[in-house]
Structures are given as structure tokens and as C-alpha cells.
């Protein structure tokens, strides 16, 4: 079986090329072709000899991340991409354009096994983890397609990043490495539904990324109704791990809270959330839920979302309502991928 060459970090690439009996500077050339120029064929690496190209082709593969569909919002220019991987699996990515730069939300798995009730990504379960190169490939392809540099990355698309820990951390190191795109770790956010061992392990990596916890419930019981993972890791244990992450890294936690009308957006919920987070150095990101047809969840009115936000702010909590982007395209995470699969099977 051929090795996935674009998943090798800088040191690994040097070791591989030396094992081939090639000079060290060849590793730099190949790495630049893969991670600066986004080359997808060894034959396109024009400063390598034909003999070396053939040697590489015999031992390694550059795993494809090919565009299947692209949706562009007429409202705000948000782009949603559906990519096909080399084994036929599909993943989603989203490009959002802000004044501070271009932000891409990428997937870390094909499918998801976490079972969050409001998320389309998890309905058909987990297919497999993405490799480092497949995570990088989403960004490389979007830069090629749009002709613009990406400055911010959110690992918050399909999948649970900490359920694919080794590939996630490999991706973070490579995307922020000076030999690649060199995106600042402070511009990278990783979202988790609350896998406690993964949070604690990540706190020891010495990264400067932002960690975002998908909270979505103001108590353990309410969280359990929305997120099956809460049955394994109680809220108190999850928050303790988040506190440890902040203490180890000095990076303020973000708590993601999907507002669902009549489910978790009441005055009582706001009060419980204040009790939970009021003394923590954190940021709360309120997300009016994107309805999916498989679930009977409704988003709150703008007025109610603002009222919820105001209650938290008055208690001293730093809070924002996520700006709605791409509302005229398949907005909910996993929605485009699922609709494509249904159409293909039908």
C-alpha cells in the first residue's frame, strides 16, 4: 500500500527522502510543492528528475480532495463546498469572509458518531477519520478555487475532532509550521462536544489554539437530552477539564450554545448558564439553531435571542450571537453532504 506523502510533517519528509537515497534538499522541494503550491501530481513537480518522480509515484500517493459541489450565498458571499475523498466519501467545508480575513471551517471526519440531536452530520453515523492530508486538502482546494489566502481555521465541520486526535494534532502542527501555510495557532479554533481525556491531553500539547466546547445545555440533565456524549462525561467533569485547559495554556475557553426555541432558550436556562459560567474567564457564542428536516427543532426569534444574550451580559459574561451567514444555502452542518447522499441513492 502506498504511503500518504502529504501527511508527512517536515521532519518525517526529510527522513523519507533520505531513506530513498536522495539528497536532503529534495525533501524541501517536495514539501513546497505539496504544502505551498498544492500540487496534486508528482509529474507536476518540475524541478525533480523524471526518475525521482517515478520513484515517488511507485511508493507514495497524493490523496485527492476533489470538488463535487459549491454553493455561494447571494446574501454575504459565504461559500459551502462538498468535497469527495479518494475512497468516495464526502466531506463539507465552509468559507466565510470577514473584515479580519478569510475563515474556513473544515471537517475532521467523514460522518460522526457523537449523535447530537440537532446536527445533520451525525444522522448516518461515522464512516471514518480523515487523514492529516485530507484535512489540509480542504484548505488547499479552497485557496485554489477562490484564489485567496486563508487566515483563520475552525475545525468545527463534520465530525468530532478529538475523536480523531492524532490526525488533528498532526494537522495543527503542519498548518502552523513555517514550512507550510504558517497560519498562526492563535487563528485556529477546535470545537469538541466534550471528550474529557482528549481535552486534558490537548492541554499538554503546548498549542496556542482556541478550544470551543459545544455546551448546548445549562444543566447535566438538559445536556443529556441533546448530546449523548453527556451520558459518558458529566457536565461537571467536562467543565473541570476545560478549566484545566485554560490553566495550562492561558487560552480563554469558548462555550458554544445552540439556541433552540422552547428547549434551551428560556429565562431559566439563562439563569442556569449564568450560575455555570459566571465566574469563569470565558466567551459564550450563542448560535440560533439551523433547523434540519429530520428534527423538529426551531430557531428562536431574533428578539428572544437578543433577550437571552442581554441576560448573560448583565451578569458579566462575555457573549456574542453568531452572525448568521449563508442562510440561503445549506447552512446546517452536514446538510449539504446528507442531501447529496440522498439524491445519489435515490
C-alpha positions as CSV (number, residue, x, y, z in Angstrom):
1,X,0.0,0.0,0.0
2,X,1.3,3.4,-0.9
3,X,2.1,5.9,1.8
4,X,0.1,9.2,2.2
5,X,3.0,11.6,1.5
6,X,1.1,14.8,2.1
7,X,0.5,13.7,5.7
8,X,4.3,13.7,6.5
9,X,5.4,16.6,8.5
10,X,8.7,18.4,7.8
11,X,10.9,16.1,9.8
12,X,9.1,12.9,8.5
13,X,9.5,14.1,4.9
14,X,13.3,14.6,5.4
15,X,13.6,11.1,6.8
16,X,11.6,9.5,4.0
17,X,13.6,11.2,1.3
18,X,16.9,10.2,2.9
19,X,15.6,6.6,3.0
20,X,15.1,6.8,-0.8
21,X,18.8,7.7,-1.1
22,X,18.1,11.2,-2.2
23,X,19.7,14.4,-1.1
24,X,18.2,16.4,1.8
25,X,17.2,19.4,-0.3
26,X,14.8,17.2,-2.3
27,X,12.6,17.0,0.8
28,X,12.3,20.8,0.8
29,X,11.4,20.9,-2.8
30,X,8.7,18.2,-2.5
31,X,7.3,19.7,0.7
32,X,6.9,23.1,-1.1
33,X,5.1,21.5,-4.0
34,X,2.7,19.8,-1.7
35,X,2.1,22.4,1.0
36,X,2.8,25.8,-0.6
37,X,1.7,25.2,-4.2
38,X,-0.9,22.5,-3.5
39,X,0.4,20.2,-6.3
40,X,-1.6,17.0,-6.8
41,X,0.6,15.0,-9.2
42,X,4.3,14.1,-8.9
43,X,4.6,14.8,-12.6
44,X,3.9,18.5,-12.0
45,X,7.0,18.8,-9.7
46,X,9.1,20.2,-12.5
47,X,12.3,20.7,-10.6
48,X,12.5,16.9,-9.9
49,X,14.0,14.5,-12.3
50,X,11.7,12.1,-14.2
51,X,13.4,9.2,-12.3
52,X,12.6,10.7,-8.9
53,X,9.1,11.4,-10.0
54,X,8.6,7.8,-10.9
55,X,10.3,6.6,-7.7
56,X,7.8,8.8,-5.7
57,X,4.9,7.6,-7.7
58,X,5.7,4.0,-7.0
59,X,5.9,4.4,-3.3
60,X,3.6,7.3,-2.3
61,X,0.2,8.8,-3.1
62,X,-1.2,12.3,-3.0
63,X,-4.7,11.7,-1.7
64,X,-7.2,13.7,-3.7
65,X,-9.8,16.1,-2.3
66,X,-12.0,16.8,-5.3
67,X,-14.8,19.4,-5.6
68,X,-18.2,17.9,-6.0
69,X,-20.5,20.9,-5.4
70,X,-20.1,24.5,-4.4
71,X,-22.8,26.8,-3.1
72,X,-22.3,30.6,-2.9
73,X,-24.6,32.7,-0.8
74,X,-26.1,35.7,-2.7
75,X,-26.5,37.4,0.7
76,X,-23.0,37.5,2.1
77,X,-20.6,35.6,-0.2
78,X,-20.3,32.6,2.1
79,X,-19.1,29.5,0.1
80,X,-20.1,26.0,1.0
81,X,-18.1,23.1,-0.5
82,X,-18.8,19.4,-0.9
83,X,-15.5,17.5,-1.5
84,X,-15.1,13.9,-2.5
85,X,-12.2,11.9,-1.0
86,X,-10.2,9.2,-2.8
87,X,-12.4,6.4,-1.4
88,X,-15.7,8.1,-2.4
89,X,-16.6,9.5,0.9
90,X,-17.8,13.1,1.0
91,X,-17.0,16.0,3.5
92,X,-18.1,19.6,3.8
93,X,-16.2,22.8,4.2
94,X,-17.3,26.4,4.5
95,X,-15.5,29.6,3.5
96,X,-16.7,32.7,5.4
97,X,-15.4,36.2,4.5
98,X,-14.8,38.7,7.3
99,X,-13.1,42.1,7.5
100,X,-10.3,40.4,9.5
101,X,-9.7,37.8,6.8
102,X,-11.0,34.6,5.2
103,X,-12.0,31.9,7.6
104,X,-12.5,28.2,6.7
105,X,-14.5,25.7,8.7
106,X,-13.2,22.2,7.9
107,X,-14.3,18.6,8.6
108,X,-12.2,16.2,10.7
109,X,-14.2,13.0,10.0
110,X,-16.5,11.6,7.3
111,X,-19.7,11.4,9.3
112,X,-19.8,11.5,13.1
113,X,-20.7,9.1,15.9
114,X,-21.5,11.6,18.6
115,X,-25.2,11.6,18.0
116,X,-26.0,15.3,18.9
117,X,-29.8,15.6,18.1
118,X,-29.7,18.9,16.3
119,X,-26.9,18.0,13.9
120,X,-27.3,16.6,10.4
121,X,-23.7,15.3,10.4
122,X,-24.4,12.5,12.8
123,X,-27.6,11.1,11.4
124,X,-25.9,8.4,9.3
125,X,-23.1,7.7,11.8
126,X,-19.3,7.7,11.3
127,X,-17.7,6.4,8.1
128,X,-14.0,7.1,9.1
129,X,-11.4,9.5,10.3
130,X,-9.8,12.0,7.9
131,X,-6.1,11.9,7.5
132,X,-3.8,14.9,8.0
133,X,-3.6,15.4,4.3
134,X,-7.3,15.3,3.8
135,X,-7.8,18.0,6.4
136,X,-5.1,20.1,4.8
137,X,-6.5,19.3,1.4
138,X,-9.8,21.1,2.1
139,X,-7.9,24.3,2.8
140,X,-5.6,23.9,-0.2
141,X,-8.5,23.3,-2.5
142,X,-10.5,26.3,-1.3
143,X,-7.5,28.6,-1.7
144,X,-7.1,27.3,-5.3
145,X,-10.8,27.7,-6.1
146,X,-11.1,31.2,-4.7
147,X,-7.7,32.5,-5.4
148,X,-7.4,34.0,-1.9
149,X,-5.4,33.2,1.2
150,X,-7.0,31.6,4.2
151,X,-6.0,33.3,7.5
152,X,-8.3,31.6,10.1
153,X,-9.3,28.0,10.5
154,X,-12.2,26.4,12.5
155,X,-12.2,22.6,13.0
156,X,-16.0,22.6,13.5
157,X,-17.4,20.9,10.4
158,X,-18.5,17.3,10.1
159,X,-17.0,15.0,12.9
160,X,-15.7,15.3,16.4
161,X,-12.0,16.5,16.2
162,X,-10.9,14.8,19.5
163,X,-12.3,11.5,18.2
164,X,-9.5,11.8,15.6
165,X,-6.9,13.0,18.0
166,X,-3.6,12.0,16.3
167,X,-4.6,13.4,12.9
168,X,-6.0,16.5,14.4
169,X,-2.8,17.4,16.3
170,X,-0.7,16.5,13.2
171,X,-2.8,18.8,11.2
172,X,-2.4,21.7,13.7
173,X,1.4,21.3,13.7
174,X,1.6,21.2,9.9
175,X,-0.8,24.1,9.1
176,X,1.0,26.3,11.5
177,X,4.5,25.2,10.5
178,X,6.8,27.7,8.9
179,X,7.5,25.3,6.0
180,X,3.7,25.2,5.1
181,X,1.0,27.9,5.1
182,X,2.3,29.1,8.5
183,X,-1.2,30.0,9.9
184,X,-0.9,31.3,13.4
185,X,-2.2,28.9,16.0
186,X,-4.0,31.8,17.6
187,X,-6.1,31.9,14.5
188,X,-7.1,28.2,14.8
189,X,-10.2,27.1,16.8
190,X,-11.0,23.4,17.6
191,X,-14.5,22.5,18.7
192,X,-15.4,19.5,20.8
193,X,-18.6,18.1,22.2
194,X,-16.7,17.3,25.4
195,X,-14.4,14.2,25.3
196,X,-12.7,14.7,28.6
197,X,-9.5,12.6,28.0
198,X,-9.0,14.5,24.7
199,X,-9.3,17.9,26.3
200,X,-6.8,17.0,29.0
201,X,-4.4,15.6,26.5
202,X,-4.7,18.6,24.3
203,X,-3.9,20.9,27.2
204,X,-0.4,19.2,27.3
205,X,0.4,19.9,23.7
206,X,1.6,23.5,24.2
207,X,-0.6,24.7,21.4
208,X,-1.9,28.3,21.3
209,X,-5.2,27.4,19.7
210,X,-8.7,28.3,20.9
211,X,-10.7,25.4,22.3
212,X,-14.5,25.6,22.0
213,X,-16.8,23.4,23.9
214,X,-20.2,22.5,22.5
215,X,-22.2,23.1,25.6
216,X,-25.8,23.5,24.4
217,X,-27.4,22.6,27.8
218,X,-27.4,24.7,31.0
219,X,-27.5,21.5,33.2
220,X,-26.4,18.0,33.0
221,X,-29.9,16.7,32.5
222,X,-30.7,19.2,29.8
223,X,-27.4,18.4,28.1
224,X,-28.1,14.7,28.1
225,X,-31.3,15.2,26.2
226,X,-29.4,16.9,23.3
227,X,-26.0,15.2,23.4
228,X,-25.5,11.5,24.1
229,X,-21.8,12.2,25.0
230,X,-23.1,13.7,28.2
231,X,-24.0,10.3,29.4
232,X,-20.3,9.3,29.4
233,X,-18.8,12.6,30.5
234,X,-20.9,14.5,33.1
235,X,-21.0,18.3,32.7
236,X,-19.1,18.9,36.0
237,X,-16.2,16.7,34.7
238,X,-16.2,18.4,31.3
239,X,-16.1,21.9,32.8
240,X,-13.3,20.8,35.1
241,X,-11.3,19.6,32.0
242,X,-12.0,23.0,30.3
243,X,-10.7,24.8,33.5
244,X,-7.6,22.7,33.3
245,X,-7.1,23.6,29.6
246,X,-7.3,27.3,30.5
247,X,-4.9,26.9,33.4
248,X,-2.3,25.0,31.3
249,X,-2.5,27.2,28.1
250,X,-3.7,30.6,29.3
251,X,-6.1,30.5,26.4
252,X,-9.7,31.6,27.3
253,X,-12.3,28.9,26.6
254,X,-15.2,29.5,24.2
255,X,-18.6,27.9,25.0
256,X,-20.8,27.2,22.0
257,X,-24.5,27.3,22.9
258,X,-27.1,26.4,20.2
259,X,-30.3,28.3,21.0
260,X,-33.3,26.0,20.3
261,X,-36.7,27.6,20.7
262,X,-38.6,26.2,23.7
263,X,-35.8,23.7,24.5
264,X,-32.8,25.7,26.0
265,X,-33.6,29.4,25.4
266,X,-35.8,30.2,28.5
267,X,-35.1,32.6,31.3
268,X,-34.5,29.6,33.5
269,X,-31.8,28.4,31.1
270,X,-30.2,31.8,31.1
271,X,-30.1,31.8,34.9
272,X,-28.6,28.3,35.0
273,X,-26.0,29.3,32.4
274,X,-25.0,32.3,34.5
275,X,-24.6,30.1,37.5
276,X,-22.5,27.7,35.5
277,X,-20.2,30.2,33.7
278,X,-20.4,33.4,35.6
279,X,-17.2,33.0,37.5
280,X,-15.2,31.5,34.6
281,X,-12.9,33.5,32.2
282,X,-14.7,32.6,29.0
283,X,-16.6,33.6,25.9
284,X,-20.1,32.4,25.1
285,X,-21.1,32.1,21.5
286,X,-24.8,31.9,21.1
287,X,-25.9,30.1,17.9
288,X,-29.6,30.2,16.8
289,X,-30.0,26.7,15.6
290,X,-30.2,25.9,11.9
291,X,-33.3,23.7,11.6
292,X,-32.9,20.3,9.8
293,X,-35.9,18.4,8.4
294,X,-35.0,15.2,10.3
295,X,-35.5,17.0,13.7
296,X,-38.4,19.2,14.9
297,X,-36.2,22.0,16.3
298,X,-37.0,25.6,15.7
299,X,-34.7,28.6,16.0
300,X,-35.7,31.4,18.4
301,X,-36.8,34.8,17.2
302,X,-34.1,37.5,16.9
303,X,-35.8,39.3,19.8
304,X,-35.6,36.3,22.1
305,X,-32.0,35.5,21.2
306,X,-31.1,39.1,22.0
307,X,-33.0,38.9,25.3
308,X,-31.1,35.8,26.2
309,X,-27.8,37.5,25.3
310,X,-28.6,40.6,27.4
311,X,-29.3,38.5,30.5
312,X,-25.8,36.9,30.2
313,X,-24.1,40.2,29.6
314,X,-25.7,41.8,32.6
315,X,-24.1,39.1,34.7
316,X,-20.7,40.0,33.3
317,X,-20.3,37.1,30.8
318,X,-18.6,38.0,27.5
319,X,-21.2,36.8,24.9
320,X,-21.9,37.2,21.2
321,X,-24.7,35.9,18.9
322,X,-23.0,34.2,16.0
323,X,-23.6,36.2,12.8
324,X,-25.9,34.2,10.5
325,X,-24.0,33.5,7.3
326,X,-25.1,31.6,4.2
327,X,-28.7,31.3,5.3
328,X,-29.8,31.0,1.7
329,X,-27.7,27.8,1.1
330,X,-27.5,24.5,3.0
331,X,-26.5,26.2,6.3
332,X,-26.6,23.4,8.9
333,X,-23.5,21.3,9.4
334,X,-23.8,18.1,7.4
335,X,-26.9,19.3,5.5
336,X,-25.3,19.5,2.0
337,X,-23.5,16.2,2.4
338,X,-26.6,14.4,3.5
339,X,-28.8,15.9,0.7
340,X,-26.2,14.9,-1.8
341,X,-26.1,11.3,-0.5
342,X,-29.9,11.0,-0.5
343,X,-30.0,12.4,-4.1
344,X,-27.3,9.9,-5.2
345,X,-29.0,6.9,-3.6
346,X,-32.5,7.9,-4.9
